[in-house]
């Protein structure tokens, strides 16, 4: 199955470079190259790609807002691209619905890998990285921002699974903690995402903090 990609960056050489790297892959096809966020949203709506690479800073509509619009209006998954190594951008992008975050100096192989991982339904950032970022920003308010009763749709085991996801554990580590198989963990993770309407593990981490399931500032493993 071919992964269809839209590349959005206001710098022509940058977006052409990314497009060339991706287009030579047998399993990837770049279906559009655009120079601003509004054009990216339009291209996704018209072409229904699997993945959109979005620069953070673009004219007309920035990458964060484009990501938010794409996440709300389509099944396309987004990877954010930026020259700015700022945790704040990472946090904003994840909250907007992004499934990954890359700096523009990413290696060729890592870019290709990122597209494949996100297209397969996984998040690009390791859960522990997402947890660290969310903890840093939620510590400022130390208050849940989503109602805890949102989690009432989960079974006790699914709630435990979400707790471990929020702490940055891998499937193998969750399996060890719950004394079940990794296959069972994958099933639990899938149920958590479906019941809570979450796109991926990164959003599950956010949800664990924002519902108060994990208190801000709680060290991993507690």
C-alpha positions as CSV (number, residue, x, y, z in Angstrom):
1,X,0.0,0.0,0.0
2,X,1.4,3.4,-1.0
3,X,1.6,6.1,1.7
4,X,0.3,9.4,0.2
5,X,2.0,12.6,1.6
6,X,1.4,16.3,1.4
7,X,4.5,18.5,2.1
8,X,3.9,22.0,3.4
9,X,6.7,24.5,3.9
10,X,7.1,28.1,2.8
11,X,10.7,27.6,1.7
12,X,10.7,26.0,-1.7
13,X,14.1,24.4,-1.4
14,X,13.1,22.8,1.9
15,X,9.8,21.4,0.8
16,X,11.3,20.2,-2.6
17,X,14.1,18.5,-0.7
18,X,11.8,16.7,1.6
19,X,9.5,15.7,-1.3
20,X,12.5,14.3,-3.3
21,X,13.6,12.2,-0.4
22,X,10.2,10.8,0.1
23,X,9.1,10.4,-3.5
24,X,12.0,8.0,-4.3
25,X,10.7,5.5,-1.8
26,X,8.8,2.7,-3.3
27,X,6.0,2.8,-0.7
28,X,5.6,6.7,-0.6
29,X,4.1,9.1,-3.0
30,X,4.1,12.9,-2.5
31,X,0.8,14.0,-3.9
32,X,1.2,17.8,-3.3
33,X,3.8,20.4,-2.3
34,X,2.4,23.6,-0.9
35,X,3.8,26.8,0.6
36,X,1.3,27.8,3.4
37,X,-1.0,26.3,6.0
38,X,-4.2,27.2,4.2
39,X,-3.0,25.5,1.0
40,X,-2.1,22.5,3.1
41,X,-5.6,22.2,4.6
42,X,-7.1,22.5,1.1
43,X,-4.7,19.9,-0.3
44,X,-5.6,17.5,2.5
45,X,-9.3,18.0,1.9
46,X,-9.0,17.5,-1.8
47,X,-6.5,14.7,-2.0
48,X,-7.1,12.7,1.2
49,X,-3.4,11.9,1.9
50,X,-2.3,9.6,4.7
51,X,0.3,12.0,6.2
52,X,0.9,15.7,6.0
53,X,4.3,17.2,6.8
54,X,3.7,20.7,8.2
55,X,6.2,23.5,8.9
56,X,5.4,25.3,12.1
57,X,5.9,28.8,10.8
58,X,4.1,29.4,7.5
59,X,2.2,32.4,6.1
60,X,-1.6,32.7,5.7
61,X,-2.1,29.9,8.3
62,X,0.6,28.6,10.6
63,X,1.4,24.9,11.0
64,X,-0.2,24.6,14.4
65,X,-3.6,25.9,13.1
66,X,-3.3,23.9,9.9
67,X,-2.7,20.8,12.0
68,X,-5.7,21.6,14.2
69,X,-7.9,22.0,11.1
70,X,-6.6,18.8,9.4
71,X,-6.9,16.7,12.6
72,X,-10.5,17.9,13.1
73,X,-11.6,17.5,9.5
74,X,-9.9,14.4,8.2
75,X,-8.2,11.1,9.0
76,X,-4.8,12.5,7.8
77,X,-2.0,12.3,10.3
78,X,0.4,15.1,10.8
79,X,4.1,15.5,11.4
80,X,5.3,18.9,12.4
81,X,8.6,20.3,11.0
82,X,10.5,23.2,12.4
83,X,14.0,24.8,12.8
84,X,13.0,25.8,16.4
85,X,13.9,23.3,19.1
86,X,11.3,24.5,21.5
87,X,9.3,22.4,23.9
88,X,6.5,24.9,23.7
89,X,6.1,24.2,20.0
90,X,6.1,20.5,20.6
91,X,3.4,20.8,23.2
92,X,1.2,23.1,21.1
93,X,1.6,20.7,18.1
94,X,0.7,17.7,20.1
95,X,-2.3,19.5,21.5
96,X,-3.4,20.4,18.0
97,X,-3.4,16.7,17.1
98,X,0.0,16.1,15.6
99,X,1.3,12.6,15.7
100,X,5.0,13.6,15.5
101,X,7.5,16.3,15.6
102,X,10.8,16.7,13.7
103,X,13.5,19.3,13.4
104,X,14.3,20.3,9.8
105,X,17.9,19.0,10.2
106,X,16.4,15.5,10.5
107,X,18.4,12.8,8.7
108,X,17.1,11.4,5.5
109,X,16.4,7.9,6.9
110,X,14.7,9.3,10.0
111,X,12.4,11.4,7.8
112,X,11.3,8.4,5.8
113,X,11.0,6.3,9.0
114,X,8.8,9.0,10.6
115,X,6.4,9.0,7.7
116,X,6.1,5.3,7.8
117,X,5.6,5.1,11.6
118,X,2.9,7.8,11.6
119,X,1.1,6.4,8.6
120,X,1.0,3.0,10.4
121,X,-1.0,4.7,13.2
122,X,1.8,5.1,15.7
123,X,3.1,8.3,17.4
124,X,6.6,9.4,16.4
125,X,7.7,10.7,19.8
126,X,8.5,8.1,22.4
127,X,5.8,8.1,25.1
128,X,8.4,9.0,27.7
129,X,9.3,12.1,25.7
130,X,5.7,13.2,25.5
131,X,5.1,12.5,29.2
132,X,8.1,14.7,30.1
133,X,6.9,17.6,28.0
134,X,3.3,17.4,29.3
135,X,4.5,17.2,32.9
136,X,6.6,20.3,32.4
137,X,3.7,22.4,31.1
138,X,0.9,21.0,33.3
139,X,3.0,21.7,36.4
140,X,2.3,25.4,35.9
141,X,-1.4,25.0,36.7
142,X,-1.3,21.7,38.6
143,X,-5.1,21.3,37.8
144,X,-6.8,18.9,35.5
145,X,-8.5,20.5,32.6
146,X,-10.8,17.7,31.5
147,X,-13.5,16.1,33.6
148,X,-12.4,12.9,35.3
149,X,-15.7,11.2,34.5
150,X,-14.5,11.1,30.9
151,X,-12.7,7.9,32.0
152,X,-15.8,6.2,33.2
153,X,-16.2,4.5,29.8
154,X,-13.0,2.5,30.5
155,X,-12.8,-0.9,32.3
156,X,-10.6,-1.1,35.3
157,X,-7.9,-2.8,33.2
158,X,-8.2,-0.2,30.5
159,X,-7.8,2.5,33.1
160,X,-4.6,0.8,34.4
161,X,-3.4,0.7,30.8
162,X,-4.0,4.5,30.3
163,X,-2.2,5.1,33.6
164,X,0.9,3.2,32.3
165,X,0.7,4.9,29.0
166,X,0.8,8.3,30.7
167,X,3.9,7.2,32.6
168,X,5.7,6.5,29.3
169,X,5.7,2.7,29.4
170,X,6.1,0.7,26.3
171,X,3.8,-2.2,25.4
172,X,6.3,-4.6,26.7
173,X,6.7,-2.8,30.0
174,X,2.9,-2.5,30.4
175,X,2.6,-6.2,29.8
176,X,5.1,-6.8,32.5
177,X,3.3,-4.5,34.9
178,X,-0.1,-6.1,34.3
179,X,1.2,-9.6,33.9
180,X,-0.4,-10.1,30.5
181,X,0.8,-10.7,27.0
182,X,1.8,-7.8,24.7
183,X,-1.0,-8.8,22.4
184,X,-3.5,-8.2,25.2
185,X,-1.8,-4.8,25.9
186,X,-2.2,-3.8,22.3
187,X,-5.9,-4.7,22.6
188,X,-6.3,-2.6,25.7
189,X,-4.5,0.3,24.1
190,X,-6.7,0.1,21.1
191,X,-9.8,0.1,23.3
192,X,-8.6,3.1,25.3
193,X,-8.0,5.1,22.2
194,X,-11.3,4.1,20.6
195,X,-13.4,4.7,23.7
196,X,-11.8,8.1,24.5
197,X,-11.7,9.3,20.9
198,X,-8.0,9.6,20.9
199,X,-5.8,9.4,17.7
200,X,-2.7,7.8,19.2
201,X,-0.6,7.1,22.3
202,X,0.6,10.7,22.6
203,X,-3.0,12.0,23.0
204,X,-3.5,9.2,25.6
205,X,-0.6,10.7,27.6
206,X,-2.2,14.1,27.4
207,X,-5.5,12.7,28.5
208,X,-4.0,10.9,31.5
209,X,-2.7,14.2,32.8
210,X,-5.6,16.4,31.8
211,X,-8.2,14.2,33.5
212,X,-6.1,14.1,36.6
213,X,-5.4,10.4,36.4
214,X,-1.8,11.3,36.8
215,X,-1.0,14.3,38.9
216,X,1.3,16.9,37.3
217,X,4.9,16.5,38.6
218,X,4.5,12.8,39.5
219,X,7.7,11.0,38.7
220,X,7.6,8.1,36.2
221,X,6.9,4.8,37.9
222,X,5.1,6.2,40.9
